């Protein structure tokens, strides 16, 4: 049975709708809490799939959050060894940092539902189902430079680098493709201060948008995740060298 380990930074941000495609492919899923679990444990590095989830800290804040050192080393080792890594929001920023790119505060918060613009490579990638213009959930204030050798997949008007591929075994998503409306109720509590202090944002607005868009996103997200999982290099040692821009 293949193993999938998800690194969680806050308890209420989980893999959401990614659970179904993993279960359909027989993955045994478990979580590791970044701040307290041993990220250097062999089973984490050796898992068939590593998913690095979001959280309200910066990838560059390793001084107040020293566990980020171990997390970055883990991601760097797995990508170098061509072991699958999926990064979501903070996870995508950590992937960019592990690949030598700069991660930094952006020009402001991008929170709420909005569509992506896929690049030509993005339209030929597992993200192709999103080319219909369906909004996804954005919830970030940081951004990153595109790592050298990564393939740029998606953008928004505010932040150009929304997704990239690293060979066939690395996928970084700045946005949240995995969310479902019921699970977001926990986000509204956990991120209450951020919501209250972000101009033009409120729980009722987010809830209304999520109740409308999340059910429409779910089948598209399932297609994206399934296509990426099914395109991973085989367990028989197939290579997946990073593509060049």
Backbone as a ProteinNet text record, in pm:
[ID]
protein_1_A
[PRIMARY]
XXXXXXXXXXXXXXXXXXXXXXXXXXXXXXXXXXXXXXXXXXXXXXXXXXXXXXXXXXXXXXXXXXXXXXXXXXXXXXXXXXXXXXXXXXXXXXXXXXXXXXXXXXXXXXXXXXXXXXXXXXXXXXXXXXXXXXXXXXXXXXXXXXXXXXXXXXXXXXXXXXXXXXXXXXXXXXXXXXXXXXXXXXXXXXXXXXXXXXXXXXXXXXXXXXXXXXXXXXXXXXXXXXXXXXXXXXXXXXXXXXXXX
[TERTIARY]
85.2	0	89.2	73.6	155.3	120.1	218.7	198.1	201.4	114	111.4	118	209.5	221	194.7	104.9	73.2	130.3	210.8	264.7	167.1	120	17.2	79.9	46	99.4	-3.2	-128.8	-238.7	-342.4	-406.7	-490.9	-607.9	-654.9	-776.8	-750.5	-624.5	-593.9	-546.1	-634.4	-602.5	-606.2	-602.6	-595.2	-730.7	-838.5	-968.9	-1006.5	-1037.2	-1087.5	-979	-853.6	-747.9	-760	-833.5	-846.1	-906.1	-1007.2	-1076.2	-984.5	-914.8	-823.9	-714.5	-667.4	-566.6	-625.8	-744	-808.2	-837	-880.2	-911.7	-788	-670.3	-545.8	-476.2	-546.3	-496.1	-392.3	-379.2	-280.8	-324.7	-230	-250	-201.4	-293.9	-262.9	-243.9	-140.6	-122.8	-70.4	-84.7	-43	77.8	157.8	263.2	241.5	245.5	234.1	372.7	393.6	527.8	599.6	528.4	593.6	637.8	579.3	607.3	654.4	626.8	666.3	806.2	867.7	1004.4	999.5	1032.3	1026.3	1146.4	1245.3	1362.9	1345.8	1231.5	1207.9	1212.4	1272.9	1288.9	1157.4	1048.9	924	868.3	903.3	856.6	933.6	1063	1143.6	1119	1080.3	1063.5	920.3	826.9	687.2	674.7	576.6	555.8	510.5	444	398.9	407.5	460.6	461.7	375.9	279.6	196.4	228.8	268.2	302.6	192.3	118.9	-1.5	28.5	-78.4	-64.6	-52.4	-39.9	-28.3	0.5	-28.1	-19.4	117.8	225.8	360.8	433.8	551.4	628.6	734.5	761.5	865.3	1002.9	1017.4	1144.9	1155.7	1059.7	1057	1114.9	1231.3	1290.3	1347.8	1372.2	1423	1316.3	1193.1	1090.8	1032.2	1044.6	987.2	1097.2	1185.2	1303.8	1272.3	1152.3	1118	1121	1113.3	1117.2	1248.9	1357.5	1485.5	1472.9	1414.2	1398.2	1302.5	1199.2	1099.9	1162.4	1240	1305.8	1405.3	1480.8	1576	1503.3	1390.8	1312.1	1263.9	1208.6	1158.3	1273.1	1384.5	1499.1	1549	1560.9	1609.3	1512.9	1385.1	1287.8	1287.4	1290.1	1289.4	1416.1	1529	1655.3	1653	1582.6	1573.4	1457.1	1385.4	1271.6	1159.4	1136.9	1024.8	911	788.2	678.4	653	635.9	602.8	494.6	387.9	282.5	281.2	299	298.7	180	108.2	-10.2	9.9	-2.3	11.7	149.6	158	288.5	374.4	313.2	387.6	453.2	384.7	443.8	559.3	545.6	653	775.6	752.9	864.4	932.6	855.2	915	1002.6	951.3	1029.9	1159.5	1150.2	1269.4	1368	1318.1	1405.3	1477.3	1418	1478	1562.7	1586.2	1677	1614.7	1482.2	1415.1	1383.9	1363.4	1332.5	1183.5	1150.5	1012.8	1004.4	899.2	896.8	753.4	729.1	595.6	557	430.5	382.1	328.3	248.5	195.7	66.5	23.1	-98.2	-164.3	-268.6	-338.4	-417.1	-411.8	-497.8	-581.6	-701.3	-789.2	-926.5	-977.1	-1108.6	-1103	-1215.9	-1231	-1208.5	-1118.6	-1089	-1028.2	-1049.3	-995.3	-846.1	-786.2	-646.3	-635.3	-520.3	-484	-374.8	-404.9	-305.9	-210.8	-84.1	12.9	-7.8	66.4	57.9	94.9	201	239.4	132	66.8	-39.7	-157.8	-189.7	-301.6	-271	-143.3	-102.7	-67.1	-94.2	-55.3	-176.6	-157.7	-273.3	-371.6	-331.7	-422.6	-516	-508.2	-589	-738.9	-799.1	-942.4	-980.8	-884.4	-914.1	-919.8	-889.7	-886.4	-1024.8	-1129.5	-1266	-1296	-1202.8	-1222.9	-1289.3	-1296.9	-1358.7	-1271.9	-1328.6	-1249.6	-1195.7	-1079	-1019.2	-1002.1	-973.9	-958.7	-813.9	-796.1	-665.1	-666	-552.3	-544.2	-396.2	-337	-194.3	-158.9	-43.8	12.3	155.8	216.2	353.3	352.3	466.4	483.1	626.2	660.5	794.2	837.5	968.4	1023.3	1015.6	1006.4	1001.3	1139.1	1148.7	1279.1	1337	1466.6	1533.4	1511.7	1459.7	1432.7	1290.1	1210.5	1070.3	987.2	871.5	780.5	662	645.5	538.4	404.2	304.8	177.2	58.8	59.9	-60	-26.1	-115.7	-97.7	-234	-232	-346.9	-297.7	-390.1	-350.6	-259.4	-282.1	-204.8	-70.9	-71.7	49.4	75	186.9	217.6	247.7	315.1	359.7	260.8	165.2	61.1	78.4	156.5	178.1	298.9	373.1	482	499.8	559.5	594.1	744.6	787.6	929.5	940.8	978.5	971.3	828.1	812.4	679.2	650.9	749.5	731.3	707.3	713.3	689.9	583.6	482.3	376.9	353	366.4	349.6	229.9	134.8	13.4	4.6	12.1	-1	-143.7	-239.6	-381.6	-428.2	-553	-609.8	-709.4	-662.9	-746.5	-821.9	-779.6	-825.9	-945.9	-993	-1090.8	-1233.4	-1310.4	-1453.8	-1523.2	-1642.7	-1712.4	-1729	-1769.7	-1785.3	-1654.3	-1544.2	-1416	-1370.2	-1414.1	-1372.6	-1432.8	-1535.9	-1591.6	-1485.9	-1393.5	-1284.9	-1185	-1166.3	-1075	-1126.2	-1256.5	-1313.1	-1288.1	-1274.5	-1239.5	-1088.6	-1013.6	-868.2	-802.4	-862	-806.3	-891.1	-960.5	-1053.2	-984.9	-865.1	-795.4	-756.9	-703.5	-664.2	-784.9	-896.8	-1018.1	-1064.4	-1065.7	-1114.7	-1026.3	-898.1	-804.4	-772	-838.9	-818.6	-936	-907.4	-1011.5	-1097	-1228.2	-1321.5	-1353.4	-1300.7	-1319.1	-1408.3	-1491.2	-1574.1	-1610.3	-1643.7	-1684.9	-1810.4	-1915	-2033.4	-2003.1	-1915	-1879.6	-1804.9	-1704.7	-1629.1	-1718.7	-1807.2	-1896.5	-1987.8	-2046.3	-2136.1	-2063.9	-1945	-1867.8	-1828.1	-1788	-1743.5	-1858.2	-1975.6	-2089.9	-2128.3	-2100.8	-2131.5	-2020.9	-1896.3	-1787.6	-1724.8	-1717.8	-1648.3	-1710.1	-1842.9	-1899.1	-1869	-1855.6	-1822.7	-1675.8	-1591.2	-1448.2	-1416.2	-1490.1	-1454.5	-1430.4	-1519.5	-1491.8	-1372.6	-1348.7	-1232.4	-1104.6	-1107.9	-991.5	-960.5	-1064.8	-1043.9	-976.7	-1016.9	-954.2	-807.5	-779.1	-640.7	-552.9	-600	-520.9	-502.9	-609.6	-601.2	-500.9	-505.2	-412.6	-268.1	-244.1	-106.9	-60.7	-144.9	-107.5	-81.7	-165	-150.1	-30.3	20	135.1	267.3	265.6	390.4	480.2	612.3	703.7	672	689	653.3	748.4	703.3	785.8	902.5	906.9	1014.8	1138.3	1140.6	1261.8	1262.1	1146.2	1138.6	1184.8	1267	1323.2	1230.8	1244.5	1157.9	1240.9	1325.9	1413.3	1333.9	1371.3	1303.6	1306.5	1193.3	1189.1	1245.5	1302.4	1357.6	1260.2	1258.5	1169.4	1223.6
-119.1	0	124.8	216.7	338	428.5	503.7	591.6	737.1	816.7	961.8	1027	1120.2	1195.8	1342.1	1401.5	1543.3	1618.9	1718.8	1804.2	1917.6	1927	2023.4	2129.4	2256.9	2367.1	2421.1	2411.1	2443.1	2331.9	2297.3	2177.3	2183.1	2302.9	2312.3	2316.4	2318.9	2312.8	2170.8	2094.7	1955.5	1935.4	1809	1785.4	1792.4	1804.5	1829.9	1733.2	1789	1706.9	1620.3	1638.4	1550	1409.7	1397.3	1267.6	1161.9	1199.6	1100.5	1043.1	1127.5	1068.6	982	1018.3	935	799.7	803.3	678.4	588.4	647.6	569.1	497.6	552.7	493.1	410.7	388.4	298.5	356.5	489	550.2	540.1	511.1	517.2	654.1	741.1	879.7	896.9	971.2	1012.5	1155.5	1221	1360.2	1370	1472.8	1512.7	1660.6	1695.1	1835.9	1896.7	1995.6	2047.6	2093.8	2157.1	2218.9	2119.1	1998.6	1907.2	1768.8	1727.7	1593.9	1595.1	1479.2	1465	1454.5	1564.2	1565.5	1495.2	1462.8	1389.9	1239	1194.1	1050.6	983.5	866.1	799.9	779.4	747.4	718.6	841.2	961	1082.9	1104.6	1090.8	1107.3	1000.2	879.9	767.2	749	831.9	816.6	826	758.1	762.8	900.6	974.6	1109.7	1197.1	1317.2	1416.4	1534.7	1572.2	1690.6	1791.1	1912.1	2017.1	2122.2	2136.6	2219	2364.1	2443.7	2586.2	2619.6	2749.3	2797.9	2946.7	3013	3159.4	3212.8	3148.3	3197.2	3207.2	3271.1	3286.6	3178.8	3138.9	3038.4	3088	3218.6	3281.4	3306.5	3261.1	3290.4	3175.6	3127.7	3014	3051.1	3179.6	3217.1	3196.5	3250.4	3221.8	3081.5	3019.4	2886.6	2794	2747.5	2671.2	2539.7	2485	2360.2	2377.8	2502.7	2526.7	2480.5	2483.1	2432.4	2286	2205.9	2062.6	2040.1	2121.4	2106.7	2137.6	2243.4	2279.1	2172.2	2117.8	2011.8	1887.8	1855.4	1740.5	1760	1876.4	1904.6	1902.5	1965.4	1970.1	1829.4	1744.3	1607.5	1528.2	1542	1465.9	1511.4	1639.9	1687.8	1644.4	1649.7	1606.8	1457.9	1380.8	1236	1197.4	1297.7	1276.3	1198.2	1229.2	1172.1	1273.8	1233.3	1327.8	1419	1547.8	1650	1739.4	1759.7	1854.4	1962.7	2087.5	2198.6	2289.5	2322.5	2408.1	2530.8	2649.6	2779	2789	2786.9	2786.6	2673.4	2559.8	2447.2	2481.1	2559.4	2599.3	2695.9	2783.6	2878	2805	2704.2	2624.9	2547.8	2498.4	2431.9	2529.3	2651	2751.2	2781.4	2798	2827.5	2711.3	2589.2	2471.6	2458.6	2515.4	2511.2	2635.1	2717.2	2829.7	2961.5	2969.3	3093.3	3179	3306.4	3400.3	3396.9	3393.3	3403	3529.6	3609.7	3742.1	3794.4	3894.9	3953.6	4020	4000.5	4058.9	4199.5	4243.7	4380.4	4392	4285.4	4286.8	4150.8	4138.2	4010.4	3979	3854.5	3802.7	3693.1	3730.7	3638.9	3642.2	3527	3516.5	3434.4	3425.7	3340.5	3420.8	3373.7	3439	3337	3354	3257.8	3275.9	3176.4	3177.9	3201.7	3249.5	3249.1	3144.3	3038.9	2934.9	2974.5	2941.9	2960.3	2851.6	2861.9	2755.5	2621.7	2621.1	2497.8	2453.3	2548.8	2515.8	2449.2	2494	2434	2292.4	2258.2	2122.2	2038.5	2090.6	2027.7	1966	1903.7	1854.2	1963.9	2091	2201.2	2237.9	2169.9	2203.3	2215.3	2133.5	2149.4	2288.1	2362.7	2495.5	2602	2565.9	2663.6	2714.2	2657.9	2704.3	2835.4	2882.8	3009.5	2995.7	2874.7	2854.1	2915.3	2995.1	3053.2	2947.4	2975.6	2895.2	2986.2	2927.1	3007.1	3051.9	3181.6	3240.5	3286	3261.3	3304.6	3320	3428.2	3447.4	3595.1	3629.1	3763.2	3760.1	3641.1	3624	3574.5	3588.2	3537.3	3487.4	3439	3384.5	3408.5	3408.6	3407.4	3264.7	3252	3119.4	3054.2	2935.2	2868.3	2843.2	2856.6	2830.3	2683.9	2662.4	2527.6	2482.7	2558.8	2524.6	2568.9	2508.1	2542.5	2619.6	2742.8	2830.9	2783.7	2764.3	2706.9	2801.9	2897.8	2978.9	3112.3	3209.4	3345.1	3405.9	3513.7	3602.7	3743.4	3837.9	3975.4	4030.6	3990.9	4048	3977.1	3844	3766.9	3672.5	3694.1	3621.6	3473.8	3443.2	3305.8	3233.8	3167	3097.4	2946	2894.2	2749.1	2720.2	2615.4	2569.8	2419.4	2361.6	2219.5	2205.9	2102.4	2068.2	1925.7	1913.8	1784.2	1733.6	1604.5	1546.9	1509.2	1526.3	1480.3	1594	1719.7	1832.3	1924.4	1956.6	2049.7	2147	2275.7	2380.9	2467.3	2479.8	2557.8	2666.1	2790.5	2900.4	2911.7	2870.8	2879.5	2749.3	2750.2	2633.8	2563.3	2453.3	2371.6	2265.5	2245	2130	2158.4	2283.4	2321.2	2278.2	2250.9	2225.7	2322.8	2365.8	2469.5	2433.3	2310.6	2281.1	2295.4	2250.3	2260.3	2403.7	2493.8	2634.4	2702.2	2644.6	2702.8	2708.1	2612.1	2614.1	2724.2	2753	2860.7	2996.8	3015.9	3145.2	3174	3067.9	3084.9	3099.7	3009.4	3010.8	3135.2	3191.2	3312	3435.7	3434.5	3542.6	3678.8	3685.6	3814.6	3865.2	3776.7	3817.5	3865.8	3796.2	3837.7	3974.5	3994	4119.2	4238.2	4213.9	4324.1	4342.7	4266.9	4282.3	4359.6	4472.8	4562.5	4494.6	4509.8	4456.2	4308.9	4247.8	4105	4081.7	3980.8	3944.2	3797.7	3738.9	3598.4	3576.4	3660.3	3636.4	3637.5	3728.2	3733.3	3607	3568.1	3446.6	3323.7	3315.8	3200	3192.1	3304.6	3306.6	3265.6	3319.4	3284.3	3137.3	3089.3	2950.3	2852.8	2883.8	2795.4	2785.4	2892.6	2889.5	2821.1	2860.3	2817.9	2683.6	2652.6	2530.3	2403.8	2388.8	2268.1	2260	2374.8	2375.9	2343.3	2383.5	2356.5	2209.7	2145	2010.1	1910.2	1897.2	1798.9	1836.2	1966.2	2010.3	1981.2	2006.4	1977	1828.2	1745.3	1600.4	1559.1	1620.5	1590.7	1631.5	1749.6	1798.2	1705.4	1674	1588.5	1449.6	1395.8	1262.7	1261.2	1364.1	1369.9	1378.8	1456.5	1468.7	1336.3	1275.9	1148.5	1041.1	1036.1	932.5	958.9	1081.2	1114.9	1107.7	1069.8	1061.3	951.7	971.1	865.5	733.8	625.8	495.9	455.8	361.9	310.9	227.4	202.2	120.8	202.3	329.4	408.1	497.9	525.7	616.4	754.5	819.4	949.7	1062.4	1174.4	1291.2	1416.9	1447.1	1562.9	1691.7	1798.3	1925.7	1976.6	2030.4	2090.4	2232.2	2277.4	2412.5	2504.6	2627.5	2724.2	2764.7
0	0	0	-98.4	-99.5	18.2	65.2	179.9	136.7	195.5	176.3	312.8	329.4	454.5	424.6	501.5	487.6	607.5	580.6	687.1	710.1	834.2	872.9	962.5	936.5	1018.2	1117.5	1081.9	1173.9	1159.2	1267.6	1270.2	1173	1142.2	1061.6	910.8	869	725.8	692.7	627.5	594.9	443.7	400	255.7	186.8	262.4	203.8	92.9	-24.9	-135.1	-198.9	-160.8	-210	-149.7	-39.9	27.2	-64.7	-143.4	-227.1	-336.3	-416	-516.1	-454.4	-335.1	-269.1	-228.9	-169.7	-127.4	-246.9	-358.7	-477.8	-532.3	-503.6	-552.2	-444.4	-334	-231.6	-138.3	-131.9	-43.2	102.4	187.6	332.5	378.8	418.3	453.6	602.7	641.1	780.5	782.2	897.2	912.4	1004.6	981.8	1073.5	1104.9	1232.7	1272.8	1274	1187.3	1161.4	1287.4	1378.5	1493.6	1599.9	1601.8	1713.6	1671	1547.4	1503.7	1442.9	1441.2	1389.1	1237.3	1169.3	1023.7	961.3	1043.9	994.4	1004.9	1053.3	1067	929.8	919.3	789	715	787.3	717.7	646.2	695	628.2	498.9	505.9	385.8	281.7	326.9	236.5	187.6	232.8	192.3	40.2	-13.5	-158.4	-204.8	-117.3	-149.9	-26.2	-41.6	65.1	21.6	105.4	81.5	190.8	151.5	247.9	241.6	350.6	353.4	391.4	399.8	426.1	573.7	599.8	737.4	738.8	851	857.7	896.8	851.5	877.7	744.6	746.6	625.4	612.6	489.7	465.4	509	523.4	560.4	711.1	789.4	933.2	1015.4	976.4	1046.6	1182.6	1208.5	1341.6	1448.7	1430.8	1532.5	1520.5	1403.9	1381.9	1329.6	1417.9	1372.6	1304.8	1323.8	1255.1	1103.5	1055.9	912.2	850.5	928.4	877.5	838	927.7	899.3	782.1	777.8	670.9	533.8	528.2	402.7	359.1	455	420.7	368.5	430.1	386.3	242.3	214.2	79.1	-21.8	15.8	-74.6	-107.8	-6.5	-28.7	-117.2	-91.2	-170.5	-315.8	-339	-476.9	-549.8	-480.4	-542.3	-575	-493.2	-514.1	-605.5	-657.9	-746.9	-679.8	-551.2	-478.4	-477.5	-503.9	-522.1	-402.5	-434.5	-335.8	-394.3	-319.1	-353.7	-245.8	-284.7	-189.5	-213.3	-106.9	-116.1	-28.9	-87.1	-20	46.8	179	245.1	190.9	162.7	106.7	-25.4	-110	-238.2	-216.6	-117.2	-86.5	-31.6	50.4	102.3	-10.2	-105.8	-221.2	-299.5	-323.8	-395.8	-322	-189.8	-110.1	-114.2	-103.8	-107.1	-240.7	-346	-479.2	-508.1	-404.5	-417.8	-457.9	-464.7	-503.2	-380.7	-403.7	-295.8	-264.6	-135	-86.8	-2.9	-21.1	41.9	52.3	139.7	148.8	16.9	-21.2	-144.7	-124.9	-219.9	-217.6	-137.9	-77.7	2.6	3.6	81.2	94.1	-33.2	-72.5	-178.1	-113.5	-69.9	2	-63.7	-98.7	-160.9	-288.4	-354.2	-471.9	-599.2	-683	-810.4	-905.7	-1036	-1132.3	-1155.2	-1214.6	-1253.9	-1404	-1446.3	-1587	-1604.6	-1677.4	-1699.5	-1811.5	-1794.6	-1900.6	-2006.1	-2115.5	-2216.7	-2155.3	-2072.1	-2003.7	-1906.5	-1839.9	-1746.8	-1814.5	-1937.2	-2010.4	-2056.7	-2058.5	-2095	-1972.5	-1852.6	-1726.4	-1657.7	-1541.4	-1465.3	-1423.9	-1433	-1398	-1511.1	-1623.7	-1740.8	-1712.2	-1623.6	-1596.5	-1544	-1489.7	-1435.5	-1543.6	-1668.4	-1776.7	-1814.3	-1754.8	-1781.6	-1710	-1628.3	-1557.7	-1422.8	-1371	-1239.2	-1130.4	-1041.4	-932.1	-837	-782.3	-675.5	-554.4	-439	-318	-301.3	-287.7	-258.8	-112.5	-43.9	96.3	131.9	87.8	112.9	102.8	161.8	148.9	101.7	101.7	53.7	-90.4	-154.8	-289.6	-305.1	-425.3	-446.5	-590.3	-610.8	-745.6	-798.9	-929	-988.5	-980.6	-922.1	-914.8	-1054.7	-1065.7	-1192.9	-1232.9	-1352.2	-1399	-1376.7	-1298.4	-1277.5	-1397.7	-1414.1	-1522.8	-1465.5	-1510.6	-1462.2	-1519	-1430.5	-1472.7	-1464.8	-1370.5	-1350.2	-1285.8	-1306.9	-1253.5	-1220.9	-1142.1	-1128.8	-1159.1	-1168.6	-1197.2	-1089.3	-965	-854.9	-834.1	-844.2	-819.4	-936.6	-1002.9	-1125.5	-1100	-990.6	-967.4	-875.3	-936.2	-860.9	-860.7	-953.4	-957	-1044.1	-1005	-1090.9	-1076.4	-1180.3	-1179.6	-1170.8	-1097.9	-1091.5	-1142.3	-1269	-1332.8	-1328.3	-1315.6	-1299.7	-1155.4	-1068.1	-930.2	-831.8	-876	-786.4	-841.5	-760.1	-799.3	-685	-713.3	-612.8	-649.4	-557.5	-578.1	-471.7	-512.2	-416.3	-364.6	-444.6	-411	-345.7	-299.8	-231.2	-322.8	-379.6	-467	-387.5	-264.5	-185.2	-96.4	-93.2	9.4	-24.8	81.7	72.5	167.8	132.5	210.1	357.9	395.2	538.9	615.9	559.2	627.2	646.7	558.6	569.5	692.1	749.1	871.7	981.7	983	1081.5	1050.7	921.7	881.5	931.4	926.6	966.7	1114.7	1192.8	1334.6	1350	1287.9	1302.6	1245.9	1140.3	1078.6	1109.1	1222.7	1255.7	1259.1	1318.1	1328.5	1189.9	1106.7	971.4	891.1	903.3	832.1	880.1	1011.9	1068.7	1034.2	1010.8	985.7	837.6	750.6	606.4	548	492.1	442.7	335.3	347.9	250.8	267.7	373.8	394.8	515.7	510.7	625.3	614.4	727.5	728.7	644.1	656.1	571.8	422.1	378.5	235.9	195.1	274.2	243.3	244.4	342.3	351.7	229.9	191.2	75.9	-51.9	-73.2	-193	-191	-74	-62.9	-85.3	-32.2	-51.7	-198.6	-274.5	-417.3	-497.7	-474.5	-562	-523.7	-394.3	-354.3	-415.6	-419	-482	-632	-698.6	-840.7	-863.4	-767.1	-779.1	-752.9	-663	-616.8	-729.2	-829.7	-935.2	-1022	-1040.8	-1118.1	-1041	-909.5	-825	-827.3	-821.5	-825	-955.8	-1066.4	-1195.8	-1196.4	-1141.5	-1136.6	-1053.3	-932.5	-843.8	-904.8	-963.9	-1022.8	-1138	-1222.1	-1335.8	-1288.3	-1182.9	-1133.2	-1070.7	-989.6	-926	-1031.1	-1133	-1235.2	-1326	-1326.2	-1408.8	-1336.4	-1209.4	-1134.4	-1190.1	-1179.8	-1225.3	-1154	-1223.2	-1168.4	-1056.6	-978.8	-868.6	-918.4	-1049.6	-1105.4	-1142	-1098.2	-1117.1	-1238.1	-1296.4	-1410.1	-1367.3	-1447.5	-1413.6	-1454.8	-1388.7	-1413.4	-1399.8	-1494.4	-1485.7	-1498.8	-1423.2	-1434.3	-1578.4	-1623.6	-1755.2	-1747.2	-1854	-1859.5	-1929.5	-1883.3	-1946.7	-2082
[MASK]
+++++++++++++++++++++++++++++++++++++++++++++++++++++++++++++++++++++++++++++++++++++++++++++++++++++++++++++++++++++++++++++++++++++++++++++++++++++++++++++++++++++++++++++++++++++++++++++++++++++++++++++++++++++++++++++++++++++++++++++++++++++

